[in-house]
Amino acid sequence: MKCFTFLTVMLLSNAIVMAQTKNGFTLTGKVIGQDTGFIRLNYIDENGISLHDTTRLENGTFSFSGFIKEPTDATIITNNR
């Protein structure tokens, strides 16, 4: 598995904040150079519980949704095939 660079994680963490709705967030993105595989998002939810959500890359794109009370750190990890 390949961990995105610190800068990418920080940018995507900001995307979570910017994409918040009243009670939740949606994070979408595209991985350049990888069309298939899986991508994992690790973050702390609105109840303070550490979550590890996984989704499939389709044509390099992905989407996550969830609920957080305030901006939080997140880590995105992908497998590199």
Secondary structure as UniProt FT lines:
FT   STRAND          2..3
FT   HELIX           6..18
FT   STRAND          25..30
FT   TURN            32..33
FT   STRAND          36..44
FT   TURN            46..47
FT   STRAND          50..58
FT   TURN            59..60
FT   STRAND          61..66
FT   STRAND          74..78
//
